[in-house]
């Protein structure tokens, strides 16, 4: 599988074996089940960090 990442700084094209990506996603869902993402993020802290960087 190819994954293209783009920004104003440039472009990166990544090639990832499909099975590796599938395994990564399955492991990720085991750690953070679908729908539970918001319980794993401190939104106020993240927003403060983002605003401090600008």
PDB file of N, CA, C, O and CB in Angstrom:
ATOM      1  N   UNK A   1       0.852  -1.144   0.000  1.00  0.00           N
ATOM      2  CA  UNK A   1       0.000   0.000   0.000  1.00  0.00           C
ATOM      3  C   UNK A   1       0.911   1.224   0.000  1.00  0.00           C
ATOM      4  O   UNK A   1       1.964   1.231   0.638  1.00  0.00           O
ATOM      5  CB  UNK A   1      -0.977  -0.012   1.215  1.00  0.00           C
ATOM      6  N   UNK A   2       0.496   2.240  -0.713  1.00  0.00           N
ATOM      7  CA  UNK A   2       1.216   3.496  -0.739  1.00  0.00           C
ATOM      8  C   UNK A   2       0.452   4.534   0.070  1.00  0.00           C
ATOM      9  O   UNK A   2      -0.771   4.633  -0.021  1.00  0.00           O
ATOM     10  CB  UNK A   2       1.431   3.976  -2.186  1.00  0.00           C
ATOM     11  N   UNK A   3       1.183   5.299   0.855  1.00  0.00           N
ATOM     12  CA  UNK A   3       0.589   6.378   1.639  1.00  0.00           C
ATOM     13  C   UNK A   3       1.335   7.650   1.274  1.00  0.00           C
ATOM     14  O   UNK A   3       2.554   7.728   1.428  1.00  0.00           O
ATOM     15  CB  UNK A   3       0.659   6.088   3.190  1.00  0.00           C
ATOM     16  N   UNK A   4       0.602   8.646   0.790  1.00  0.00           N
ATOM     17  CA  UNK A   4       1.202   9.920   0.417  1.00  0.00           C
ATOM     18  C   UNK A   4       0.931  10.937   1.518  1.00  0.00           C
ATOM     19  O   UNK A   4      -0.209  11.127   1.942  1.00  0.00           O
ATOM     20  CB  UNK A   4       0.651  10.419  -0.945  1.00  0.00           C
ATOM     21  N   UNK A   5       1.997  11.585   1.970  1.00  0.00           N
ATOM     22  CA  UNK A   5       1.890  12.649   2.964  1.00  0.00           C
ATOM     23  C   UNK A   5       2.362  13.937   2.301  1.00  0.00           C
ATOM     24  O   UNK A   5       3.427  13.976   1.685  1.00  0.00           O
ATOM     25  CB  UNK A   5       2.731  12.325   4.261  1.00  0.00           C
ATOM     26  N   UNK A   6       1.564  14.983   2.434  1.00  0.00           N
ATOM     27  CA  UNK A   6       1.918  16.254   1.799  1.00  0.00           C
ATOM     28  C   UNK A   6       1.810  17.393   2.800  1.00  0.00           C
ATOM     29  O   UNK A   6       0.932  17.406   3.662  1.00  0.00           O
ATOM     30  CB  UNK A   6       1.014  16.526   0.583  1.00  0.00           C
ATOM     31  N   UNK A   7       2.712  18.337   2.668  1.00  0.00           N
ATOM     32  CA  UNK A   7       2.652  19.569   3.445  1.00  0.00           C
ATOM     33  C   UNK A   7       3.294  20.663   2.611  1.00  0.00           C
ATOM     34  O   UNK A   7       3.760  20.417   1.498  1.00  0.00           O
ATOM     35  CB  UNK A   7       3.364  19.417   4.837  1.00  0.00           C
ATOM     36  N   UNK A   8       3.316  21.858   3.149  1.00  0.00           N
ATOM     37  CA  UNK A   8       3.966  22.947   2.419  1.00  0.00           C
ATOM     38  C   UNK A   8       5.471  22.714   2.289  1.00  0.00           C
ATOM     39  O   UNK A   8       6.119  23.294   1.418  1.00  0.00           O
ATOM     40  CB  UNK A   8       3.704  24.282   3.117  1.00  0.00           C
ATOM     41  N   UNK A   9       6.020  21.868   3.152  1.00  0.00           N
ATOM     42  CA  UNK A   9       7.459  21.568   3.118  1.00  0.00           C
ATOM     43  C   UNK A   9       7.825  20.516   2.078  1.00  0.00           C
ATOM     44  O   UNK A   9       8.995  20.383   1.721  1.00  0.00           O
ATOM     45  CB  UNK A   9       7.917  21.101   4.479  1.00  0.00           C
ATOM     46  N   UNK A  10       6.833  19.764   1.585  1.00  0.00           N
ATOM     47  CA  UNK A  10       7.138  18.745   0.588  1.00  0.00           C
ATOM     48  C   UNK A  10       6.196  17.563   0.659  1.00  0.00           C
ATOM     49  O   UNK A  10       5.156  17.609   1.315  1.00  0.00           O
ATOM     50  CB  UNK A  10       8.550  18.270   0.752  1.00  0.00           C
ATOM     51  N   UNK A  11       6.584  16.505  -0.031  1.00  0.00           N
ATOM     52  CA  UNK A  11       5.766  15.304  -0.143  1.00  0.00           C
ATOM     53  C   UNK A  11       6.613  14.083   0.195  1.00  0.00           C
ATOM     54  O   UNK A  11       7.796  14.018  -0.138  1.00  0.00           O
ATOM     55  CB  UNK A  11       5.158  15.176  -1.564  1.00  0.00           C
ATOM     56  N   UNK A  12       5.992  13.129   0.854  1.00  0.00           N
ATOM     57  CA  UNK A  12       6.638  11.847   1.134  1.00  0.00           C
ATOM     58  C   UNK A  12       5.698  10.746   0.664  1.00  0.00           C
ATOM     59  O   UNK A  12       4.499  10.780   0.940  1.00  0.00           O
ATOM     60  CB  UNK A  12       6.984  11.691   2.664  1.00  0.00           C
ATOM     61  N   UNK A  13       6.246   9.781  -0.039  1.00  0.00           N
ATOM     62  CA  UNK A  13       5.475   8.627  -0.479  1.00  0.00           C
ATOM     63  C   UNK A  13       6.019   7.407   0.256  1.00  0.00           C
ATOM     64  O   UNK A  13       7.178   7.024   0.091  1.00  0.00           O
ATOM     65  CB  UNK A  13       5.551   8.441  -2.041  1.00  0.00           C
ATOM     66  N   UNK A  14       5.157   6.808   1.069  1.00  0.00           N
ATOM     67  CA  UNK A  14       5.555   5.651   1.869  1.00  0.00           C
ATOM     68  C   UNK A  14       4.962   4.390   1.271  1.00  0.00           C
ATOM     69  O   UNK A  14       3.817   4.387   0.818  1.00  0.00           O
ATOM     70  CB  UNK A  14       5.112   5.814   3.339  1.00  0.00           C
ATOM     71  N   UNK A  15       5.734   3.332   1.269  1.00  0.00           N
ATOM     72  CA  UNK A  15       5.241   2.035   0.829  1.00  0.00           C
ATOM     73  C   UNK A  15       5.229   1.117   2.047  1.00  0.00           C
ATOM     74  O   UNK A  15       6.256   0.912   2.694  1.00  0.00           O
ATOM     75  CB  UNK A  15       6.123   1.443  -0.334  1.00  0.00           C
ATOM     76  N   UNK A  16       4.051   0.567   2.349  1.00  0.00           N
ATOM     77  CA  UNK A  16       3.881  -0.262   3.537  1.00  0.00           C
ATOM     78  C   UNK A  16       3.233  -1.580   3.118  1.00  0.00           C
ATOM     79  O   UNK A  16       2.215  -1.578   2.426  1.00  0.00           O
ATOM     80  CB  UNK A  16       3.021   0.470   4.622  1.00  0.00           C
ATOM     81  N   UNK A  17       3.818  -2.704   3.534  1.00  0.00           N
ATOM     82  CA  UNK A  17       3.151  -3.979   3.239  1.00  0.00           C
ATOM     83  C   UNK A  17       1.758  -4.001   3.876  1.00  0.00           C
ATOM     84  O   UNK A  17       1.601  -3.633   5.040  1.00  0.00           O
ATOM     85  CB  UNK A  17       4.003  -5.177   3.754  1.00  0.00           C
ATOM     86  N   UNK A  18       0.767  -4.423   3.127  1.00  0.00           N
ATOM     87  CA  UNK A  18      -0.626  -4.414   3.596  1.00  0.00           C
ATOM     88  C   UNK A  18      -0.777  -5.195   4.894  1.00  0.00           C
ATOM     89  O   UNK A  18      -1.476  -4.739   5.799  1.00  0.00           O
ATOM     90  CB  UNK A  18      -1.556  -4.999   2.525  1.00  0.00           C
ATOM     91  N   UNK A  19      -0.156  -6.337   5.011  1.00  0.00           N
ATOM     92  CA  UNK A  19      -0.300  -7.145   6.228  1.00  0.00           C
ATOM     93  C   UNK A  19       0.257  -6.408   7.439  1.00  0.00           C
ATOM     94  O   UNK A  19      -0.319  -6.482   8.524  1.00  0.00           O
ATOM     95  CB  UNK A  19       0.411  -8.499   6.064  1.00  0.00           C
ATOM     96  N   UNK A  20       1.372  -5.696   7.267  1.00  0.00           N
ATOM     97  CA  UNK A  20       1.930  -4.923   8.385  1.00  0.00           C
ATOM     98  C   UNK A  20       0.972  -3.827   8.820  1.00  0.00           C
ATOM     99  O   UNK A  20       0.789  -3.598  10.016  1.00  0.00           O
ATOM    100  CB  UNK A  20       3.284  -4.311   7.996  1.00  0.00           C
ATOM    101  N   UNK A  21       0.362  -3.150   7.861  1.00  0.00           N
ATOM    102  CA  UNK A  21      -0.601  -2.098   8.178  1.00  0.00           C
ATOM    103  C   UNK A  21      -1.831  -2.684   8.874  1.00  0.00           C
ATOM    104  O   UNK A  21      -2.341  -2.109   9.836  1.00  0.00           O
ATOM    105  CB  UNK A  21      -1.019  -1.348   6.899  1.00  0.00           C
ATOM    106  N   UNK A  22      -2.295  -3.820   8.386  1.00  0.00           N
ATOM    107  CA  UNK A  22      -3.454  -4.484   8.993  1.00  0.00           C
ATOM    108  C   UNK A  22      -3.151  -4.865  10.439  1.00  0.00           C
ATOM    109  O   UNK A  22      -3.979  -4.645  11.323  1.00  0.00           O
ATOM    110  CB  UNK A  22      -3.851  -5.740   8.181  1.00  0.00           C
ATOM    111  N   UNK A  23      -1.978  -5.430  10.687  1.00  0.00           N
ATOM    112  CA  UNK A  23      -1.575  -5.810  12.037  1.00  0.00           C
ATOM    113  C   UNK A  23      -1.485  -4.587  12.946  1.00  0.00           C
ATOM    114  O   UNK A  23      -1.950  -4.615  14.086  1.00  0.00           O
ATOM    115  CB  UNK A  23      -0.231  -6.544  12.005  1.00  0.00           C
ATOM    116  N   UNK A  24      -0.882  -3.514  12.431  1.00  0.00           N
ATOM    117  CA  UNK A  24      -0.770  -2.266  13.199  1.00  0.00           C
ATOM    118  C   UNK A  24      -2.150  -1.752  13.593  1.00  0.00           C
ATOM    119  O   UNK A  24      -2.368  -1.381  14.746  1.00  0.00           O
ATOM    120  CB  UNK A  24      -0.017  -1.193  12.386  1.00  0.00           C
ATOM    121  N   UNK A  25      -3.074  -1.729  12.648  1.00  0.00           N
ATOM    122  CA  UNK A  25      -4.419  -1.221  12.934  1.00  0.00           C
ATOM    123  C   UNK A  25      -5.166  -2.115  13.917  1.00  0.00           C
ATOM    124  O   UNK A  25      -5.894  -1.617  14.776  1.00  0.00           O
ATOM    125  CB  UNK A  25      -5.218  -1.095  11.642  1.00  0.00           C
ATOM    126  N   UNK A  26      -4.995  -3.422  13.800  1.00  0.00           N
ATOM    127  CA  UNK A  26      -5.635  -4.341  14.744  1.00  0.00           C
ATOM    128  C   UNK A  26      -5.078  -4.141  16.154  1.00  0.00           C
ATOM    129  O   UNK A  26      -5.832  -4.131  17.127  1.00  0.00           O
ATOM    130  CB  UNK A  26      -5.435  -5.803  14.294  1.00  0.00           C
ATOM    131  N   UNK A  27      -3.763  -3.984  16.261  1.00  0.00           N
ATOM    132  CA  UNK A  27      -3.134  -3.748  17.563  1.00  0.00           C
ATOM    133  C   UNK A  27      -3.587  -2.421  18.155  1.00  0.00           C
ATOM    134  O   UNK A  27      -3.821  -2.318  19.359  1.00  0.00           O
ATOM    135  CB  UNK A  27      -1.606  -3.772  17.435  1.00  0.00           C
ATOM    136  N   UNK A  28      -3.709  -1.404  17.303  1.00  0.00           N
ATOM    137  CA  UNK A  28      -4.163  -0.098  17.757  1.00  0.00           C
ATOM    138  C   UNK A  28      -5.583  -0.178  18.292  1.00  0.00           C
ATOM    139  O   UNK A  28      -5.887   0.402  19.335  1.00  0.00           O
ATOM    140  CB  UNK A  28      -4.082   0.922  16.623  1.00  0.00           C
ATOM    141  N   UNK A  29      -6.457  -0.894  17.585  1.00  0.00           N
ATOM    142  CA  UNK A  29      -7.845  -1.017  18.029  1.00  0.00           C
ATOM    143  C   UNK A  29      -7.950  -1.821  19.320  1.00  0.00           C
ATOM    144  O   UNK A  29      -8.861  -1.593  20.116  1.00  0.00           O
ATOM    145  CB  UNK A  29      -8.692  -1.668  16.941  1.00  0.00           C
ATOM    146  N   UNK A  30      -7.036  -2.751  19.535  1.00  0.00           N
ATOM    147  CA  UNK A  30      -7.015  -3.506  20.796  1.00  0.00           C
ATOM    148  C   UNK A  30      -6.696  -2.568  21.960  1.00  0.00           C
ATOM    149  O   UNK A  30      -7.304  -2.660  23.027  1.00  0.00           O
ATOM    150  CB  UNK A  30      -5.974  -4.661  20.730  1.00  0.00           C
ATOM    151  N   UNK A  31      -5.731  -1.660  21.742  1.00  0.00           N
ATOM    152  CA  UNK A  31      -5.340  -0.720  22.795  1.00  0.00           C
ATOM    153  C   UNK A  31      -6.392   0.359  23.036  1.00  0.00           C
ATOM    154  O   UNK A  31      -6.670   0.732  24.176  1.00  0.00           O
ATOM    155  CB  UNK A  31      -4.019  -0.070  22.442  1.00  0.00           C
ATOM    156  N   UNK A  32      -6.973   0.856  21.935  1.00  0.00           N
ATOM    157  CA  UNK A  32      -7.974   1.925  22.014  1.00  0.00           C
ATOM    158  C   UNK A  32      -9.149   1.510  21.131  1.00  0.00           C
ATOM    159  O   UNK A  32      -9.142   1.766  19.927  1.00  0.00           O
ATOM    160  CB  UNK A  32      -7.378   3.325  21.564  1.00  0.00           C
ATOM    161  N   UNK A  33     -10.154   0.871  21.726  1.00  0.00           N
ATOM    162  CA  UNK A  33     -11.287   0.398  20.935  1.00  0.00           C
ATOM    163  C   UNK A  33     -11.998   1.553  20.208  1.00  0.00           C
ATOM    164  O   UNK A  33     -12.013   2.694  20.670  1.00  0.00           O
ATOM    165  CB  UNK A  33     -12.279  -0.344  21.838  1.00  0.00           C
ATOM    166  N   UNK A  34     -12.574   1.215  19.074  1.00  0.00           N
ATOM    167  CA  UNK A  34     -13.302   2.190  18.284  1.00  0.00           C
ATOM    168  C   UNK A  34     -14.375   2.859  19.142  1.00  0.00           C
ATOM    169  O   UNK A  34     -15.145   2.182  19.823  1.00  0.00           O
ATOM    170  CB  UNK A  34     -13.931   1.523  17.045  1.00  0.00           C
ATOM    171  N   UNK A  35     -14.420   4.187  19.104  1.00  0.00           N
ATOM    172  CA  UNK A  35     -15.375   4.941  19.894  1.00  0.00           C
ATOM    173  C   UNK A  35     -14.842   5.381  21.247  1.00  0.00           C
ATOM    174  O   UNK A  35     -15.467   6.203  21.917  1.00  0.00           O
ATOM    175  CB  UNK A  35     -16.598   4.133  20.090  1.00  0.00           C
ATOM    176  N   UNK A  36     -13.696   4.847  21.660  1.00  0.00           N
ATOM    177  CA  UNK A  36     -13.120   5.180  22.965  1.00  0.00           C
ATOM    178  C   UNK A  36     -11.974   6.175  22.855  1.00  0.00           C
ATOM    179  O   UNK A  36     -11.326   6.480  23.856  1.00  0.00           O
ATOM    180  CB  UNK A  36     -12.635   3.923  23.656  1.00  0.00           C
ATOM    181  N   UNK A  37     -11.716   6.682  21.663  1.00  0.00           N
ATOM    182  CA  UNK A  37     -10.567   7.557  21.438  1.00  0.00           C
ATOM    183  C   UNK A  37     -10.591   8.796  22.334  1.00  0.00           C
ATOM    184  O   UNK A  37      -9.559   9.196  22.872  1.00  0.00           O
ATOM    185  CB  UNK A  37     -10.521   7.981  19.983  1.00  0.00           C
ATOM    186  N   UNK A  38     -11.757   9.396  22.493  1.00  0.00           N
ATOM    187  CA  UNK A  38     -11.841  10.650  23.243  1.00  0.00           C
ATOM    188  C   UNK A  38     -11.508  10.467  24.720  1.00  0.00           C
ATOM    189  O   UNK A  38     -11.145  11.433  25.392  1.00  0.00           O
ATOM    190  CB  UNK A  38     -13.229  11.242  23.105  1.00  0.00           C
ATOM    191  N   UNK A  39     -11.623   9.260  25.228  1.00  0.00           N
ATOM    192  CA  UNK A  39     -11.264   9.008  26.630  1.00  0.00           C
ATOM    193  C   UNK A  39      -9.760   8.940  26.829  1.00  0.00           C
ATOM    194  O   UNK A  39      -9.289   8.971  27.966  1.00  0.00           O
ATOM    195  CB  UNK A  39     -11.899   7.716  27.112  1.00  0.00           C
ATOM    196  N   UNK A  40      -8.999   8.846  25.745  1.00  0.00           N
ATOM    197  CA  UNK A  40      -7.546   8.691  25.836  1.00  0.00           C
ATOM    198  C   UNK A  40      -6.798  10.001  25.593  1.00  0.00           C
ATOM    199  O   UNK A  40      -5.567  10.025  25.626  1.00  0.00           O
ATOM    200  CB  UNK A  40      -7.078   7.650  24.843  1.00  0.00           C
ATOM    201  N   UNK A  41      -7.524  11.079  25.353  1.00  0.00           N
ATOM    202  CA  UNK A  41      -6.893  12.353  25.024  1.00  0.00           C
ATOM    203  C   UNK A  41      -7.340  13.403  26.026  1.00  0.00           C
ATOM    204  O   UNK A  41      -8.530  13.529  26.315  1.00  0.00           O
ATOM    205  CB  UNK A  41      -7.236  12.791  23.578  1.00  0.00           C
ATOM    206  N   UNK A  42      -6.393  14.149  26.549  1.00  0.00           N
ATOM    207  CA  UNK A  42      -6.698  15.279  27.418  1.00  0.00           C
ATOM    208  C   UNK A  42      -6.876  16.488  26.512  1.00  0.00           C
ATOM    209  O   UNK A  42      -5.908  17.183  26.207  1.00  0.00           O
ATOM    210  CB  UNK A  42      -5.566  15.518  28.499  1.00  0.00           C
ATOM    211  N   UNK A  43      -8.111  16.745  26.080  1.00  0.00           N
ATOM    212  CA  UNK A  43      -8.384  17.756  25.054  1.00  0.00           C
ATOM    213  C   UNK A  43      -7.936  19.146  25.468  1.00  0.00           C
ATOM    214  O   UNK A  43      -7.376  19.869  24.644  1.00  0.00           O
ATOM    215  CB  UNK A  43      -9.856  17.782  24.731  1.00  0.00           C
ATOM    216  N   UNK A  44      -8.157  19.544  26.699  1.00  0.00           N
ATOM    217  CA  UNK A  44      -7.758  20.879  27.135  1.00  0.00           C
ATOM    218  C   UNK A  44      -6.240  21.050  27.064  1.00  0.00           C
ATOM    219  O   UNK A  44      -5.746  22.094  26.639  1.00  0.00           O
ATOM    220  CB  UNK A  44      -8.253  21.143  28.562  1.00  0.00           C
ATOM    221  N   UNK A  45      -5.514  20.028  27.478  1.00  0.00           N
ATOM    222  CA  UNK A  45      -4.053  20.073  27.426  1.00  0.00           C
ATOM    223  C   UNK A  45      -3.566  20.131  25.984  1.00  0.00           C
ATOM    224  O   UNK A  45      -2.675  20.917  25.660  1.00  0.00           O
ATOM    225  CB  UNK A  45      -3.449  18.852  28.140  1.00  0.00           C
ATOM    226  N   UNK A  46      -4.143  19.310  25.123  1.00  0.00           N
ATOM    227  CA  UNK A  46      -3.729  19.301  23.716  1.00  0.00           C
ATOM    228  C   UNK A  46      -4.024  20.634  23.042  1.00  0.00           C
ATOM    229  O   UNK A  46      -3.204  21.137  22.274  1.00  0.00           O
ATOM    230  CB  UNK A  46      -4.430  18.172  22.962  1.00  0.00           C
ATOM    231  N   UNK A  47      -5.183  21.204  23.324  1.00  0.00           N
ATOM    232  CA  UNK A  47      -5.544  22.500  22.738  1.00  0.00           C
ATOM    233  C   UNK A  47      -4.580  23.578  23.235  1.00  0.00           C
ATOM    234  O   UNK A  47      -4.135  24.414  22.449  1.00  0.00           O
ATOM    235  CB  UNK A  47      -7.014  22.878  23.091  1.00  0.00           C
ATOM    236  N   UNK A  48      -4.260  23.569  24.507  1.00  0.00           N
ATOM    237  CA  UNK A  48      -3.321  24.541  25.048  1.00  0.00           C
ATOM    238  C   UNK A  48      -1.955  24.408  24.380  1.00  0.00           C
ATOM    239  O   UNK A  48      -1.312  25.411  24.070  1.00  0.00           O
ATOM    240  CB  UNK A  48      -3.189  24.370  26.563  1.00  0.00           C
ATOM    241  N   UNK A  49      -1.514  23.171  24.160  1.00  0.00           N
ATOM    242  CA  UNK A  49      -0.225  22.945  23.473  1.00  0.00           C
ATOM    243  C   UNK A  49      -0.267  23.486  22.044  1.00  0.00           C
ATOM    244  O   UNK A  49       0.680  24.132  21.595  1.00  0.00           O
ATOM    245  CB  UNK A  49       0.123  21.433  23.455  1.00  0.00           C
ATOM    246  N   UNK A  50      -1.344  23.228  21.343  1.00  0.00           N
ATOM    247  CA  UNK A  50      -1.467  23.709  19.962  1.00  0.00           C
ATOM    248  C   UNK A  50      -1.463  25.234  19.908  1.00  0.00           C
ATOM    249  O   UNK A  50      -0.804  25.830  19.057  1.00  0.00           O
ATOM    250  CB  UNK A  50      -2.752  23.164  19.317  1.00  0.00           C
ATOM    251  N   UNK A  51      -2.197  25.856  20.814  1.00  0.00           N
ATOM    252  CA  UNK A  51      -2.276  27.309  20.824  1.00  0.00           C
ATOM    253  C   UNK A  51      -0.947  27.945  21.229  1.00  0.00           C
ATOM    254  O   UNK A  51      -0.622  29.037  20.765  1.00  0.00           O
ATOM    255  CB  UNK A  51      -3.379  27.765  21.764  1.00  0.00           C
ATOM    256  N   UNK A  52      -0.183  27.284  22.081  1.00  0.00           N
ATOM    257  CA  UNK A  52       1.108  27.792  22.506  1.00  0.00           C
ATOM    258  C   UNK A  52       2.138  27.768  21.384  1.00  0.00           C
ATOM    259  O   UNK A  52       3.081  28.559  21.381  1.00  0.00           O
ATOM    260  CB  UNK A  52       1.610  26.994  23.677  1.00  0.00           C
ATOM    261  N   UNK A  53       1.953  26.852  20.427  1.00  0.00           N
ATOM    262  CA  UNK A  53       2.895  26.718  19.316  1.00  0.00           C
ATOM    263  C   UNK A  53       2.672  27.781  18.244  1.00  0.00           C
ATOM    264  O   UNK A  53       3.569  28.022  17.437  1.00  0.00           O
ATOM    265  CB  UNK A  53       2.780  25.335  18.697  1.00  0.00           C
ATOM    266  N   UNK A  54       1.501  28.425  18.211  1.00  0.00           N
ATOM    267  CA  UNK A  54       1.225  29.375  17.137  1.00  0.00           C
ATOM    268  C   UNK A  54       1.537  30.795  17.537  1.00  0.00           C
ATOM    269  O   UNK A  54       1.357  31.715  16.739  1.00  0.00           O
ATOM    270  CB  UNK A  54      -0.211  29.278  16.713  1.00  0.00           C
TER     271      UNK A  54
END
